[in-house]
Amino acid sequence: QEKHVSMVHIESRKSKRRNSEVEIFVDCDCSKKEFNELIQLLKFQTNIVSLNPPENIWTDEEGKAAFVSLDLDCVPWFPRKISELDKCSQRVLMYGSELDADHPGFKDNVYRQRRKYFVDVAMSYKYGQPIPRVEYTAEEIKTWGVVFRELSKLYPTHACREYLKNFPLLTKYCGYREDNVPQLEDVSIFLKERSGFTVRPVAGYLSPRDFLAGLAYRVFHCTQYIRHGSDPLYTPEPDTCHELLGHVPLLADPKFAQFSQEIGLASLGASDEDVQKLAT
């Protein structure tokens, strides 16, 4: 960023030279001067720097090879820095207040108004701000409690080792209880210390591209609303029960967090077809 170099693509893999190290491949778009400055800087930060010159090079008047900028018109936009996830989080495919006719809360005007509140909170959030704390209603806590209680019965026999390791920590540090809906700010602080991930509120569905872009920066877009209480064990969309009980415990595992980030990194600037493969 300091050298004004645009990153087109980035990949990481275990080093073929040393198993304890990692190789990073970066495809850049920049001027020759910016590129040379970047290479000199990297030589002080890494053990080995190798170059793969692009095919489309030209020569200057002295016959020396010079790099030309690549045509990036065909590369889909992606966030170059974590603060640009603010743009991704605004591109919601379905807002929480716009419920389909088959949604359990479709005819519940009180529920629809409540969902609008969560939309406003998420759409107003900007990177770097503390996540607003929500005062959940008695009905919402009751619904969360039903989901929490029923799933807790299944974890000992159905959850993986990593999940079972982290769930008690979430109970201890983030208030995971039957009678309490955890706050995203507390969860985000916990994840940051455990695996480097953070969470940010989102108003509803994101496209696979925007969701995966968040993972590239170790950011998990997380809803804050609770499913409708008439059918607590069913939701046609991801709610905070789904996010906090389904995804967060695994994102607290460093290896799973690394795996998730690598999928996110692979999605940056990728074709729609490749993004769909990564999302599924």
C-alpha positions in Angstrom: 0.0 0.0 0.0 2.8 2.4 0.9 4.4 1.8 -2.6 1.0 2.2 -4.4 1.2 -1.3 -5.8 -2.2 -2.9 -6.7 -2.5 -6.6 -5.7 -4.3 -8.6 -8.4 -4.0 -12.0 -6.9 -2.4 -13.7 -3.8 -1.8 -17.3 -2.9 0.0 -19.0 -0.1 1.3 -22.6 0.3 3.8 -24.6 2.4 7.3 -24.0 1.2 8.9 -26.6 -0.9 12.3 -25.6 0.4 11.5 -25.7 4.1 8.4 -27.3 5.7 8.4 -24.8 8.5 8.1 -21.8 6.1 5.4 -20.5 3.8 5.7 -19.4 0.2 3.5 -16.4 -0.9 2.7 -15.8 -4.6 1.5 -12.2 -5.4 0.4 -10.9 -8.8 0.8 -7.2 -8.9 -0.1 -4.2 -11.2 2.3 -1.3 -10.9 4.9 0.8 -12.7 8.5 -0.4 -13.2 9.7 2.1 -10.6 7.1 1.0 -8.0 7.9 -2.6 -8.7 11.6 -2.2 -8.2 11.1 -0.3 -4.9 8.8 -3.1 -3.7 11.3 -5.8 -4.5 14.1 -4.0 -2.6 11.8 -3.6 0.4 10.8 -7.3 0.3 14.4 -8.4 0.3 14.7 -7.0 3.9 11.4 -8.7 5.0 11.7 -12.2 3.5 14.2 -14.9 3.0 13.8 -15.4 -0.7 12.3 -13.2 -3.5 11.8 -14.7 -6.9 10.3 -13.0 -10.0 8.1 -14.3 -12.8 8.0 -11.4 -15.4 4.7 -11.0 -17.3 4.5 -12.0 -20.9 3.4 -8.6 -22.0 6.7 -6.7 -21.6 8.1 -4.0 -23.8 11.5 -2.5 -24.3 12.5 1.1 -23.9 14.6 3.2 -26.3 17.8 1.5 -25.0 16.5 -1.9 -25.6 16.0 -2.7 -21.9 13.0 -4.7 -20.8 10.4 -2.6 -19.0 7.1 -3.7 -17.4 3.8 -2.4 -18.5 0.6 -2.2 -16.5 -1.8 -5.1 -16.9 -5.3 -4.5 -18.1 -7.4 -4.9 -14.9 -10.8 -4.1 -16.5 -11.7 -7.8 -16.5 -10.8 -8.3 -12.9 -13.8 -8.0 -10.5 -13.4 -5.3 -7.8 -12.2 -6.5 -4.4 -11.2 -4.7 -1.2 -7.5 -3.8 -1.1 -7.6 -3.0 2.6 -9.8 -4.1 5.5 -11.6 -0.8 5.8 -13.0 -1.3 2.3 -15.1 -4.2 3.7 -17.5 -1.3 4.6 -18.4 -1.4 0.9 -18.9 -5.1 0.8 -21.2 -5.1 3.9 -23.5 -2.5 2.3 -24.2 -4.8 -0.7 -26.8 -7.0 1.0 -28.8 -9.2 -1.2 -31.7 -9.5 1.2 -32.4 -7.0 4.0 -33.6 -8.4 7.3 -36.9 -6.4 7.1 -37.8 -7.7 3.6 -39.1 -11.1 4.4 -40.5 -13.6 1.9 -44.1 -14.7 2.1 -43.1 -18.1 3.5 -41.0 -16.7 6.3 -42.4 -17.4 9.8 -42.3 -13.7 10.6 -43.8 -12.4 7.4 -47.2 -11.4 8.9 -45.7 -10.3 12.3 -45.4 -6.5 12.0 -43.7 -6.2 15.4 -41.1 -8.7 14.3 -40.6 -6.9 11.0 -40.0 -3.6 12.7 -37.5 -5.2 15.0 -35.7 -6.6 12.0 -35.5 -3.1 10.6 -33.7 -2.0 13.7 -31.0 -4.6 13.2 -30.7 -3.5 9.5 -30.1 0.1 10.6 -27.4 -1.0 13.1 -25.5 -3.1 10.6 -25.8 -0.6 7.7 -24.5 2.2 10.0 -21.5 0.3 11.2 -18.0 1.3 10.0 -14.7 -0.5 10.3 -12.8 0.3 13.5 -16.0 1.1 15.5 -17.0 -1.0 18.5 -20.0 -3.2 17.6 -23.2 -1.7 19.1 -24.6 -3.8 22.0 -28.1 -5.0 21.6 -30.7 -5.2 24.4 -32.5 -8.4 23.3 -36.2 -8.8 24.2 -37.5 -11.5 26.4 -39.0 -13.2 23.4 -35.6 -13.2 21.6 -33.8 -14.6 24.6 -36.4 -17.3 24.9 -35.9 -18.3 21.2 -32.2 -18.3 21.6 -32.5 -20.4 24.7 -34.5 -23.1 22.9 -31.9 -23.3 20.1 -29.0 -23.3 22.6 -30.6 -26.0 24.8 -31.5 -28.3 22.0 -28.1 -28.0 20.2 -26.2 -28.4 23.5 -27.7 -31.9 23.8 -26.2 -32.9 20.4 -22.7 -31.4 20.7 -21.1 -34.3 22.8 -22.0 -36.8 20.1 -22.1 -34.7 16.9 -19.6 -31.9 17.2 -15.9 -32.1 16.2 -13.0 -32.0 18.6 -12.1 -28.4 17.8 -15.7 -27.3 18.4 -15.9 -29.0 21.8 -12.6 -27.4 22.8 -13.7 -23.9 22.1 -17.4 -23.9 23.1 -16.6 -23.9 26.9 -14.3 -20.9 26.3 -17.1 -19.1 24.7 -19.3 -19.9 27.6 -16.6 -18.5 30.0 -15.6 -15.4 28.1 -18.5 -14.4 25.9 -21.6 -15.3 27.9 -22.8 -18.2 25.9 -25.7 -19.3 28.1 -29.3 -20.4 27.6 -30.6 -17.2 29.2 -28.2 -14.8 27.4 -27.6 -13.9 23.8 -23.8 -13.1 23.4 -22.8 -9.7 22.2 -20.9 -9.5 18.9 -18.3 -7.1 20.4 -17.4 -9.6 23.1 -17.2 -12.4 20.6 -15.0 -10.3 18.2 -12.5 -9.5 21.0 -12.4 -13.2 22.0 -11.8 -14.4 18.4 -9.1 -11.8 17.8 -7.1 -13.2 20.7 -7.7 -16.8 19.7 -7.2 -16.9 16.0 -6.9 -13.3 14.6 -10.5 -13.3 13.3 -13.0 -10.5 14.1 -16.7 -10.2 13.4 -18.7 -7.3 12.0 -22.5 -6.9 11.9 -24.3 -7.4 8.6 -27.9 -6.7 7.7 -28.6 -10.0 5.8 -27.3 -12.1 3.0 -24.1 -11.2 1.2 -23.0 -12.4 -2.2 -20.4 -15.3 -2.0 -17.8 -12.8 -3.4 -18.4 -10.2 -0.7 -18.6 -12.8 2.1 -15.4 -14.5 1.1 -13.6 -11.2 0.8 -14.3 -10.7 4.5 -12.6 -14.1 5.2 -9.5 -12.9 3.3 -9.1 -10.3 6.0 -10.1 -12.6 8.8 -13.4 -10.9 9.2 -16.6 -12.8 9.6 -19.8 -11.0 8.7 -22.3 -11.9 11.3 -26.1 -11.1 11.7 -27.4 -9.9 15.0 -31.1 -10.6 14.7 -32.9 -13.6 16.1 -35.2 -16.0 14.1 -38.9 -15.8 14.6 -40.1 -17.4 17.9 -43.0 -19.3 16.4 -40.6 -21.9 15.0 -37.3 -21.7 17.0 -35.7 -24.7 15.4 -36.2 -23.4 11.8 -34.8 -20.4 10.0 -34.8 -19.8 6.2 -31.8 -17.4 6.6 -28.7 -17.2 8.8 -29.5 -15.5 12.1 -27.3 -14.9 15.1 -28.1 -18.3 16.5 -26.7 -19.9 13.3 -23.7 -17.6 13.3 -22.7 -17.8 17.0 -23.5 -21.4 17.6 -22.5 -22.8 14.1 -19.5 -20.8 12.9 -17.9 -18.9 15.7 -16.6 -21.9 17.7 -14.7 -23.2 14.7 -13.3 -19.8 13.8 -11.7 -19.7 17.2 -9.5 -22.6 16.1 -6.2 -21.3 14.6 -6.0 -24.0 11.9 -9.6 -23.6 10.8 -9.2 -19.8 10.8 -6.1 -20.1 8.5 -8.0 -22.4 6.2 -10.9 -20.0 6.0 -8.6 -17.1 5.3 -6.9 -18.9 2.5 -10.3 -19.6 0.8 -11.0 -15.9 1.1 -7.7 -14.9 -0.4 -8.2 -17.3 -3.3 -11.5 -15.5 -4.0 -10.1 -12.0 -4.4 -10.3 -11.0 -8.1 -11.4 -14.5 -9.1 -13.9 -15.3 -11.8 -17.6 -15.7 -10.8 -17.2 -19.4 -11.6 -14.3 -19.9 -9.3 -15.9 -17.9 -6.5 -18.9 -20.2 -6.7 -16.7 -23.2 -6.4 -14.9 -21.7 -3.3 -18.3 -20.8 -1.7 -19.5 -24.4 -2.0 
